[in-house]
Amino acid sequence: MDKHGDITRGSSDLARRGLWRLMLKLPAMRGRLQILAQKSTVLTDLCEAYEEASMAAERMSREIPHANPSRLAEYQSICSEIETDVVHLVLQKSRNVPD
């Protein structure tokens, strides 16, 4: 793992970017996320989903005149739900991962 918190050698760029984004959003869990990312395919999947949802929300927010507010809110809600899932996963697995 390098200083940027690469998930695994074989993981996608999408998962890496999602992990970086989550580490910025959840700074108190940054270290645990980096460690868990090396071991958890569930976290890899969540990181990919988070990046996809975040990119969609950002894209929609830039299209202010044409953006569908309910759709933007839906993607923002998806991001929040994924963040919650990640926090629960980290807390659940933290018993097995050193600080």
MOPAC internal coordinates of N, CA, C and O (Angstrom, degrees):
PM7 1SCF
backbone

  N    0.0000 0     0.00 0     0.00 0    0    0    0
  C    1.4507 1     0.00 0     0.00 0    1    0    0
  C    1.5206 1   108.62 1     0.00 0    2    1    0
  O    1.2310 1   120.00 1   -47.43 1    3    2    1
  N    1.3110 1   117.60 1   132.57 1    3    2    1
  C    1.4502 1   120.07 1   178.38 1    5    3    2
  C    1.5208 1   110.48 1   -93.18 1    6    5    3
  O    1.2310 1   120.86 1     2.83 1    7    6    5
  N    1.3296 1   115.96 1  -177.17 1    7    6    5
  C    1.4603 1   120.01 1  -175.41 1    9    7    6
  C    1.5235 1   113.38 1   -66.31 1   10    9    7
  O    1.2310 1   120.02 1   165.71 1   11   10    9
  N    1.3295 1   117.58 1   -14.29 1   11   10    9
  C    1.4549 1   120.69 1   179.81 1   13   11   10
  C    1.5142 1   112.91 1   -88.69 1   14   13   11
  O    1.2310 1   119.19 1   174.87 1   15   14   13
  N    1.3105 1   119.16 1    -5.13 1   15   14   13
  C    1.4512 1   121.50 1   176.58 1   17   15   14
  C    1.5101 1   113.74 1    82.35 1   18   17   15
  O    1.2310 1   120.22 1  -141.63 1   19   18   17
  N    1.3430 1   117.19 1    38.37 1   19   18   17
  C    1.4588 1   119.13 1   176.97 1   21   19   18
  C    1.5117 1   109.71 1   -54.30 1   22   21   19
  O    1.2310 1   120.53 1   -41.17 1   23   22   21
  N    1.3070 1   116.60 1   138.83 1   23   22   21
  C    1.4544 1   121.47 1  -176.18 1   25   23   22
  C    1.5150 1   109.82 1   -69.95 1   26   25   23
  O    1.2310 1   119.78 1   114.61 1   27   26   25
  N    1.2816 1   118.02 1   -65.39 1   27   26   25
  C    1.4597 1   122.60 1   174.40 1   29   27   26
  C    1.5070 1   107.48 1  -148.66 1   30   29   27
  O    1.2310 1   120.92 1   -14.48 1   31   30   29
  N    1.2930 1   115.84 1   165.52 1   31   30   29
  C    1.4620 1   118.99 1  -179.39 1   33   31   30
  C    1.5145 1   112.13 1   -59.22 1   34   33   31
  O    1.2310 1   120.20 1   143.49 1   35   34   33
  N    1.3215 1   117.22 1   -36.51 1   35   34   33
  C    1.4506 1   120.54 1  -176.26 1   37   35   34
  C    1.5156 1   115.08 1   -92.42 1   38   37   35
  O    1.2310 1   119.99 1  -178.68 1   39   38   37
  N    1.3165 1   117.63 1     1.32 1   39   38   37
  C    1.4623 1   118.66 1  -175.13 1   41   39   38
  C    1.5203 1   110.77 1   -77.11 1   42   41   39
  O    1.2310 1   121.54 1   -18.22 1   43   42   41
  N    1.2921 1   114.66 1   161.78 1   43   42   41
  C    1.4551 1   120.63 1  -176.28 1   45   43   42
  C    1.5246 1   111.73 1   -79.11 1   46   45   43
  O    1.2310 1   121.82 1   -20.54 1   47   46   45
  N    1.3320 1   114.13 1   159.46 1   47   46   45
  C    1.4609 1   119.31 1   174.09 1   49   47   46
  C    1.5219 1   110.33 1   -61.16 1   50   49   47
  O    1.2310 1   120.94 1   146.55 1   51   50   49
  N    1.3167 1   115.80 1   -33.45 1   51   50   49
  C    1.4605 1   120.93 1   178.50 1   53   51   50
  C    1.5301 1   110.52 1   -60.11 1   54   53   51
  O    1.2310 1   120.50 1   135.07 1   55   54   53
  N    1.3203 1   116.64 1   -44.93 1   55   54   53
  C    1.4667 1   120.88 1   179.14 1   57   55   54
  C    1.5224 1   110.67 1   -65.32 1   58   57   55
  O    1.2310 1   120.07 1   139.29 1   59   58   57
  N    1.3215 1   117.48 1   -40.71 1   59   58   57
  C    1.4730 1   120.38 1   178.99 1   61   59   58
  C    1.5205 1   110.86 1   -62.50 1   62   61   59
  O    1.2310 1   121.12 1   132.76 1   63   62   61
  N    1.3307 1   115.46 1   -47.24 1   63   62   61
  C    1.4695 1   118.48 1   179.70 1   65   63   62
  C    1.5250 1   111.21 1   -63.82 1   66   65   63
  O    1.2310 1   120.34 1   142.14 1   67   66   65
  N    1.3235 1   116.96 1   -37.86 1   67   66   65
  C    1.4617 1   120.28 1   176.75 1   69   67   66
  C    1.5169 1   111.76 1   -63.31 1   70   69   67
  O    1.2310 1   120.86 1   139.68 1   71   70   69
  N    1.3356 1   115.95 1   -40.32 1   71   70   69
  C    1.4670 1   120.03 1   177.23 1   73   71   70
  C    1.5230 1   110.27 1   -63.28 1   74   73   71
  O    1.2310 1   120.06 1   133.98 1   75   74   73
  N    1.3183 1   117.49 1   -46.02 1   75   74   73
  C    1.4663 1   120.46 1   179.44 1   77   75   74
  C    1.5215 1   110.60 1   -59.64 1   78   77   75
  O    1.2310 1   121.06 1   137.15 1   79   78   77
  N    1.3168 1   115.58 1   -42.85 1   79   78   77
  C    1.4652 1   120.55 1   179.87 1   81   79   78
  C    1.5324 1   110.64 1   -62.91 1   82   81   79
  O    1.2310 1   120.64 1   136.98 1   83   82   81
  N    1.3322 1   116.38 1   -43.02 1   83   82   81
  C    1.4658 1   120.83 1   178.56 1   85   83   82
  C    1.5298 1   111.03 1   -65.86 1   86   85   83
  O    1.2310 1   120.06 1   142.97 1   87   86   85
  N    1.3237 1   117.49 1   -37.03 1   87   86   85
  C    1.4656 1   119.90 1   178.62 1   89   87   86
  C    1.5239 1   110.73 1   -65.40 1   90   89   87
  O    1.2310 1   120.14 1   146.35 1   91   90   89
  N    1.3292 1   117.34 1   -33.65 1   91   90   89
  C    1.4639 1   120.14 1   175.47 1   93   91   90
  C    1.5251 1   111.25 1   -71.10 1   94   93   91
  O    1.2310 1   120.71 1   141.54 1   95   94   93
  N    1.3044 1   116.25 1   -38.46 1   95   94   93
  C    1.4685 1   121.62 1  -178.56 1   97   95   94
  C    1.5302 1   112.02 1   -74.11 1   98   97   95
  O    1.2310 1   120.52 1   147.28 1   99   98   97
  N    1.3336 1   116.62 1   -32.72 1   99   98   97
  C    1.4665 1   122.10 1  -176.33 1  101   99   98
  C    1.5361 1   109.96 1  -122.74 1  102  101   99
  O    1.2310 1   119.83 1  -114.08 1  103  102  101
  N    1.3313 1   117.93 1    65.92 1  103  102  101
  C    1.4712 1   119.83 1  -173.48 1  105  103  102
  C    1.5260 1   114.35 1   -61.21 1  106  105  103
  O    1.2310 1   119.74 1   150.65 1  107  106  105
  N    1.3147 1   118.11 1   -29.35 1  107  106  105
  C    1.4689 1   120.14 1   179.87 1  109  107  106
  C    1.5227 1   111.81 1   -67.56 1  110  109  107
  O    1.2310 1   120.23 1   160.71 1  111  110  109
  N    1.3174 1   117.17 1   -19.29 1  111  110  109
  C    1.4676 1   121.44 1  -178.07 1  113  111  110
  C    1.5251 1   112.38 1  -108.11 1  114  113  111
  O    1.2310 1   120.50 1  -172.69 1  115  114  113
  N    1.3072 1   116.65 1     7.31 1  115  114  113
  C    1.4645 1   121.27 1  -173.67 1  117  115  114
  C    1.5231 1   112.86 1   -52.95 1  118  117  115
  O    1.2310 1   120.13 1   129.99 1  119  118  117
  N    1.3075 1   117.36 1   -50.01 1  119  118  117
  C    1.4671 1   120.84 1  -178.38 1  121  119  118
  C    1.5168 1   112.38 1   -63.23 1  122  121  119
  O    1.2310 1   120.89 1   135.65 1  123  122  121
  N    1.3088 1   115.90 1   -44.35 1  123  122  121
  C    1.4710 1   119.66 1   179.53 1  125  123  122
  C    1.5210 1   111.27 1   -65.78 1  126  125  123
  O    1.2310 1   120.58 1   142.93 1  127  126  125
  N    1.3277 1   116.49 1   -37.07 1  127  126  125
  C    1.4641 1   119.87 1   177.66 1  129  127  126
  C    1.5283 1   110.59 1   -61.84 1  130  129  127
  O    1.2310 1   120.72 1   136.36 1  131  130  129
  N    1.3220 1   116.22 1   -43.64 1  131  130  129
  C    1.4645 1   119.83 1  -179.92 1  133  131  130
  C    1.5209 1   111.36 1   -62.01 1  134  133  131
  O    1.2310 1   120.55 1   137.23 1  135  134  133
  N    1.3156 1   116.56 1   -42.77 1  135  134  133
  C    1.4686 1   120.38 1  -179.42 1  137  135  134
  C    1.5244 1   110.36 1   -68.66 1  138  137  135
  O    1.2310 1   120.48 1   131.98 1  139  138  137
  N    1.3133 1   116.68 1   -48.02 1  139  138  137
  C    1.4580 1   121.01 1  -177.79 1  141  139  138
  C    1.5280 1   111.52 1   -65.27 1  142  141  139
  O    1.2310 1   120.69 1   148.50 1  143  142  141
  N    1.3153 1   116.28 1   -31.50 1  143  142  141
  C    1.4615 1   120.40 1  -179.17 1  145  143  142
  C    1.5246 1   111.97 1   -61.52 1  146  145  143
  O    1.2310 1   120.34 1   153.89 1  147  146  145
  N    1.3140 1   116.95 1   -26.11 1  147  146  145
  C    1.4642 1   120.71 1   178.82 1  149  147  146
  C    1.5220 1   112.27 1   -73.38 1  150  149  147
  O    1.2310 1   120.27 1   161.97 1  151  150  149
  N    1.3321 1   117.09 1   -18.03 1  151  150  149
  C    1.4683 1   121.04 1  -170.80 1  153  151  150
  C    1.5217 1   114.72 1  -119.33 1  154  153  151
  O    1.2310 1   119.50 1   161.82 1  155  154  153
  N    1.3041 1   118.56 1   -18.18 1  155  154  153
  C    1.4618 1   120.82 1  -166.75 1  157  155  154
  C    1.5279 1   112.76 1  -113.18 1  158  157  155
  O    1.2310 1   120.86 1   -66.10 1  159  158  157
  N    1.3183 1   115.96 1   113.90 1  159  158  157
  C    1.4650 1   119.49 1   174.20 1  161  159  158
  C    1.5272 1   110.44 1   -71.46 1  162  161  159
  O    1.2310 1   120.48 1   153.05 1  163  162  161
  N    1.3204 1   116.68 1   -26.95 1  163  162  161
  C    1.4707 1   120.19 1   176.51 1  165  163  162
  C    1.5256 1   109.41 1   -63.21 1  166  165  163
  O    1.2310 1   120.30 1   135.30 1  167  166  165
  N    1.3308 1   117.04 1   -44.70 1  167  166  165
  C    1.4623 1   120.39 1   178.54 1  169  167  166
  C    1.5243 1   110.31 1   -64.60 1  170  169  167
  O    1.2310 1   119.99 1   140.41 1  171  170  169
  N    1.3148 1   117.62 1   -39.59 1  171  170  169
  C    1.4655 1   120.80 1   177.32 1  173  171  170
  C    1.5264 1   110.24 1   -57.50 1  174  173  171
  O    1.2310 1   120.57 1   133.81 1  175  174  173
  N    1.3220 1   116.51 1   -46.19 1  175  174  173
  C    1.4652 1   120.85 1   179.19 1  177  175  174
  C    1.5281 1   111.32 1   -63.01 1  178  177  175
  O    1.2310 1   120.46 1   138.46 1  179  178  177
  N    1.3226 1   116.73 1   -41.54 1  179  178  177
  C    1.4638 1   120.50 1   178.57 1  181  179  178
  C    1.5262 1   110.98 1   -64.94 1  182  181  179
  O    1.2310 1   120.29 1   140.80 1  183  182  181
  N    1.3253 1   117.05 1   -39.20 1  183  182  181
  C    1.4689 1   121.05 1   178.71 1  185  183  182
  C    1.5263 1   110.85 1   -63.30 1  186  185  183
  O    1.2310 1   120.64 1   136.80 1  187  186  185
  N    1.3206 1   116.39 1   -43.20 1  187  186  185
  C    1.4690 1   120.04 1   177.99 1  189  187  186
  C    1.5258 1   110.74 1   -62.46 1  190  189  187
  O    1.2310 1   120.47 1   133.82 1  191  190  189
  N    1.3162 1   116.71 1   -46.18 1  191  190  189
  C    1.4679 1   120.77 1   179.99 1  193  191  190
  C    1.5266 1   110.73 1   -63.19 1  194  193  191
  O    1.2310 1   120.58 1   140.92 1  195  194  193
  N    1.3312 1   116.50 1   -39.08 1  195  194  193
  C    1.4584 1   121.10 1   180.00 1  197  195  194
  C    1.5243 1   110.71 1   -64.21 1  198  197  195
  O    1.2310 1   120.74 1   136.22 1  199  198  197
  N    1.3126 1   116.19 1   -43.78 1  199  198  197
  C    1.4641 1   119.58 1   179.51 1  201  199  198
  C    1.5238 1   110.74 1   -63.92 1  202  201  199
  O    1.2310 1   120.14 1   136.01 1  203  202  201
  N    1.3140 1   117.34 1   -43.99 1  203  202  201
  C    1.4697 1   120.40 1   179.18 1  205  203  202
  C    1.5286 1   111.33 1   -61.16 1  206  205  203
  O    1.2310 1   120.37 1   133.69 1  207  206  205
  N    1.3191 1   116.89 1   -46.31 1  207  206  205
  C    1.4662 1   120.75 1  -179.42 1  209  207  206
  C    1.5302 1   111.16 1   -66.89 1  210  209  207
  O    1.2310 1   120.42 1   140.38 1  211  210  209
  N    1.3221 1   116.81 1   -39.62 1  211  210  209
  C    1.4683 1   120.65 1   179.27 1  213  211  210
  C    1.5223 1   111.32 1   -64.77 1  214  213  211
  O    1.2310 1   120.89 1   136.68 1  215  214  213
  N    1.3310 1   115.91 1   -43.32 1  215  214  213
  C    1.4671 1   119.52 1   179.05 1  217  215  214
  C    1.5281 1   110.67 1   -63.53 1  218  217  215
  O    1.2310 1   120.26 1   138.69 1  219  218  217
  N    1.3194 1   117.10 1   -41.31 1  219  218  217
  C    1.4672 1   120.62 1   178.89 1  221  219  218
  C    1.5285 1   110.50 1   -63.36 1  222  221  219
  O    1.2310 1   120.25 1   136.02 1  223  222  221
  N    1.3227 1   117.13 1   -43.98 1  223  222  221
  C    1.4686 1   120.80 1   179.48 1  225  223  222
  C    1.5266 1   110.95 1   -63.95 1  226  225  223
  O    1.2310 1   120.27 1   138.27 1  227  226  225
  N    1.3257 1   117.08 1   -41.73 1  227  226  225
  C    1.4674 1   120.25 1   178.48 1  229  227  226
  C    1.5233 1   111.02 1   -63.48 1  230  229  227
  O    1.2310 1   121.07 1   136.03 1  231  230  229
  N    1.3198 1   115.56 1   -43.97 1  231  230  229
  C    1.4623 1   120.52 1   179.00 1  233  231  230
  C    1.5300 1   110.36 1   -59.13 1  234  233  231
  O    1.2310 1   120.72 1   133.99 1  235  234  233
  N    1.3180 1   116.24 1   -46.01 1  235  234  233
  C    1.4648 1   120.48 1  -179.40 1  237  235  234
  C    1.5254 1   112.00 1   -66.19 1  238  237  235
  O    1.2310 1   120.23 1   143.14 1  239  238  237
  N    1.3141 1   117.16 1   -36.86 1  239  238  237
  C    1.4648 1   119.36 1  -178.51 1  241  239  238
  C    1.5287 1   111.64 1   -69.80 1  242  241  239
  O    1.2310 1   120.09 1   155.05 1  243  242  241
  N    1.3334 1   117.43 1   -24.95 1  243  242  241
  C    1.4672 1   120.69 1   176.46 1  245  243  242
  C    1.5234 1   111.64 1   -77.78 1  246  245  243
  O    1.2310 1   120.28 1   159.11 1  247  246  245
  N    1.3180 1   117.07 1   -20.89 1  247  246  245
  C    1.4607 1   122.22 1  -179.42 1  249  247  246
  C    1.5282 1   109.61 1   -93.71 1  250  249  247
  O    1.2310 1   120.61 1  -132.05 1  251  250  249
  N    1.3172 1   116.44 1    47.95 1  251  250  249
  C    1.4653 1   122.13 1  -172.71 1  253  251  250
  C    1.5339 1   112.93 1   -47.09 1  254  253  251
  O    1.2310 1   118.88 1   127.75 1  255  254  253
  N    1.3201 1   119.74 1   -52.25 1  255  254  253
  C    1.4662 1   117.36 1  -176.62 1  257  255  254
  C    1.5344 1   113.31 1   -65.18 1  258  257  255
  O    1.2310 1   120.46 1   153.63 1  259  258  257
  N    1.3193 1   116.73 1   -26.37 1  259  258  257
  C    1.4562 1   120.47 1  -175.34 1  261  259  258
  C    1.5239 1   113.17 1  -109.59 1  262  261  259
  O    1.2310 1   120.60 1   177.08 1  263  262  261
  N    1.2964 1   116.46 1    -2.92 1  263  262  261
  C    1.4702 1   119.53 1  -175.49 1  265  263  262
  C    1.5252 1   111.21 1   -68.65 1  266  265  263
  O    1.2310 1   121.78 1   -36.57 1  267  266  265
  N    1.2954 1   114.19 1   143.43 1  267  266  265
  C    1.4624 1   121.61 1   174.75 1  269  267  266
  C    1.5306 1   106.17 1   -92.04 1  270  269  267
  O    1.2310 1   119.64 1   -72.55 1  271  270  269
  N    1.3424 1   118.29 1   107.45 1  271  270  269
  C    1.4682 1   120.44 1  -174.66 1  273  271  270
  C    1.5260 1   113.97 1   -57.37 1  274  273  271
  O    1.2310 1   120.12 1   142.60 1  275  274  273
  N    1.3131 1   117.37 1   -37.40 1  275  274  273
  C    1.4654 1   118.39 1  -179.06 1  277  275  274
  C    1.5278 1   111.02 1   -70.29 1  278  277  275
  O    1.2310 1   120.53 1   145.91 1  279  278  277
  N    1.3039 1   116.59 1   -34.09 1  279  278  277
  C    1.4745 1   119.84 1   178.05 1  281  279  278
  C    1.5299 1   110.62 1   -70.56 1  282  281  279
  O    1.2310 1   120.65 1   139.09 1  283  282  281
  N    1.3335 1   116.36 1   -40.91 1  283  282  281
  C    1.4605 1   120.39 1   176.41 1  285  283  282
  C    1.5252 1   110.00 1   -60.61 1  286  285  283
  O    1.2310 1   120.28 1   135.10 1  287  286  285
  N    1.3187 1   117.08 1   -44.90 1  287  286  285
  C    1.4704 1   121.18 1   178.16 1  289  287  286
  C    1.5238 1   110.84 1   -61.49 1  290  289  287
  O    1.2310 1   120.56 1   143.96 1  291  290  289
  N    1.3230 1   116.53 1   -36.04 1  291  290  289
  C    1.4653 1   120.51 1   178.59 1  293  291  290
  C    1.5326 1   111.03 1   -63.43 1  294  293  291
  O    1.2310 1   120.28 1   134.96 1  295  294  293
  N    1.3359 1   117.08 1   -45.04 1  295  294  293
  C    1.4650 1   119.77 1   179.36 1  297  295  294
  C    1.5312 1   111.46 1   -68.08 1  298  297  295
  O    1.2310 1   120.22 1   142.98 1  299  298  297
  N    1.3217 1   117.18 1   -37.02 1  299  298  297
  C    1.4606 1   119.87 1   176.14 1  301  299  298
  C    1.5220 1   110.53 1   -64.33 1  302  301  299
  O    1.2310 1   120.40 1   142.24 1  303  302  301
  N    1.3136 1   116.83 1   -37.76 1  303  302  301
  C    1.4640 1   121.37 1   176.84 1  305  303  302
  C    1.5268 1   110.95 1   -65.80 1  306  305  303
  O    1.2310 1   120.51 1   139.38 1  307  306  305
  N    1.3218 1   116.63 1   -40.62 1  307  306  305
  C    1.4687 1   120.70 1   177.04 1  309  307  306
  C    1.5219 1   109.80 1   -60.05 1  310  309  307
  O    1.2310 1   120.29 1   136.10 1  311  310  309
  N    1.3283 1   117.05 1   -43.90 1  311  310  309
  C    1.4690 1   120.61 1   178.13 1  313  311  310
  C    1.5278 1   110.71 1   -59.58 1  314  313  311
  O    1.2310 1   120.35 1   134.99 1  315  314  313
  N    1.3142 1   116.93 1   -45.01 1  315  314  313
  C    1.4683 1   120.69 1   179.31 1  317  315  314
  C    1.5214 1   111.75 1   -62.59 1  318  317  315
  O    1.2310 1   120.63 1   139.51 1  319  318  317
  N    1.3328 1   116.40 1   -40.49 1  319  318  317
  C    1.4636 1   120.05 1   178.68 1  321  319  318
  C    1.5262 1   111.40 1   -65.19 1  322  321  319
  O    1.2310 1   120.43 1   140.09 1  323  322  321
  N    1.3219 1   116.78 1   -39.91 1  323  322  321
  C    1.4666 1   120.05 1   178.08 1  325  323  322
  C    1.5229 1   109.92 1   -65.72 1  326  325  323
  O    1.2310 1   120.06 1   138.55 1  327  326  325
  N    1.3377 1   117.48 1   -41.45 1  327  326  325
  C    1.4658 1   120.41 1   176.74 1  329  327  326
  C    1.5253 1   110.38 1   -57.38 1  330  329  327
  O    1.2310 1   120.61 1   135.79 1  331  330  329
  N    1.3234 1   116.44 1   -44.21 1  331  330  329
  C    1.4670 1   120.84 1   178.35 1  333  331  330
  C    1.5192 1   111.00 1   -62.07 1  334  333  331
  O    1.2310 1   120.48 1   136.46 1  335  334  333
  N    1.3274 1   116.68 1   -43.54 1  335  334  333
  C    1.4699 1   120.73 1   178.12 1  337  335  334
  C    1.5251 1   111.24 1   -61.29 1  338  337  335
  O    1.2310 1   120.61 1   139.71 1  339  338  337
  N    1.3294 1   116.45 1   -40.29 1  339  338  337
  C    1.4647 1   120.67 1   179.67 1  341  339  338
  C    1.5233 1   110.34 1   -65.74 1  342  341  339
  O    1.2310 1   120.21 1   135.77 1  343  342  341
  N    1.3240 1   117.21 1   -44.23 1  343  342  341
  C    1.4684 1   120.49 1   178.31 1  345  343  342
  C    1.5270 1   110.03 1   -59.02 1  346  345  343
  O    1.2310 1   120.38 1   133.73 1  347  346  345
  N    1.3290 1   116.88 1   -46.27 1  347  346  345
  C    1.4714 1   119.81 1   179.02 1  349  347  346
  C    1.5246 1   111.31 1   -62.05 1  350  349  347
  O    1.2310 1   120.04 1   137.91 1  351  350  349
  N    1.3193 1   117.53 1   -42.09 1  351  350  349
  C    1.4627 1   121.22 1   179.11 1  353  351  350
  C    1.5238 1   110.88 1   -62.16 1  354  353  351
  O    1.2310 1   120.62 1   134.04 1  355  354  353
  N    1.3234 1   116.43 1   -45.96 1  355  354  353
  C    1.4690 1   120.30 1  -179.67 1  357  355  354
  C    1.5205 1   110.56 1   -63.12 1  358  357  355
  O    1.2310 1   120.06 1   135.78 1  359  358  357
  N    1.3171 1   117.49 1   -44.22 1  359  358  357
  C    1.4644 1   120.17 1   179.87 1  361  359  358
  C    1.5228 1   111.47 1   -65.49 1  362  361  359
  O    1.2310 1   120.60 1   141.70 1  363  362  361
  N    1.3256 1   116.46 1   -38.30 1  363  362  361
  C    1.4629 1   120.80 1   178.63 1  365  363  362
  C    1.5252 1   110.62 1   -65.44 1  366  365  363
  O    1.2310 1   120.47 1   137.61 1  367  366  365
  N    1.3129 1   116.70 1   -42.39 1  367  366  365
  C    1.4647 1   121.10 1  -176.22 1  369  367  366
  C    1.5205 1   112.86 1   -85.55 1  370  369  367
  O    1.2310 1   119.90 1   167.34 1  371  370  369
  N    1.3372 1   117.79 1   -12.66 1  371  370  369
  C    1.4654 1   119.94 1  -173.75 1  373  371  370
  C    1.5211 1   112.96 1   -64.65 1  374  373  371
  O    1.2310 1   120.52 1   160.55 1  375  374  373
  N    1.3027 1   116.62 1   -19.45 1  375  374  373
  C    1.4703 1   118.75 1   176.38 1  377  375  374
  C    1.5215 1   110.80 1   -63.64 1  378  377  375
  O    1.2310 1   120.72 1   150.76 1  379  378  377
  N    1.3249 1   116.23 1   -29.24 1  379  378  377
  C    1.4577 1   121.10 1  -176.78 1  381  379  378
  C    1.5217 1   113.42 1   -99.70 1  382  381  379
  O    1.2310 1   120.42 1   175.41 1  383  382  381
  N    1.3387 1   116.80 1    -4.59 1  383  382  381
  C    1.4563 1   120.79 1  -176.69 1  385  383  382
  C    1.5238 1   108.85 1  -116.18 1  386  385  383
  O    1.2310 1   119.82 1   -54.03 1  387  386  385
  N    1.3330 1   117.95 1   125.97 1  387  386  385
  C    1.4660 1   119.72 1   178.74 1  389  387  386
  C    1.5226 1   111.20 1   -67.03 1  390  389  387
  O    1.2310 1   120.73 1   -30.34 1  391  390  389
  N    1.3347 1   116.20 1   149.66 1  391  390  389
  C    1.4724 1   121.04 1   178.39 1  393  391  390
  C    1.5025 1   111.48 1   -71.63 1  394  393  391
  O    1.2310 1   120.10 1   180.00 1  395  394  393

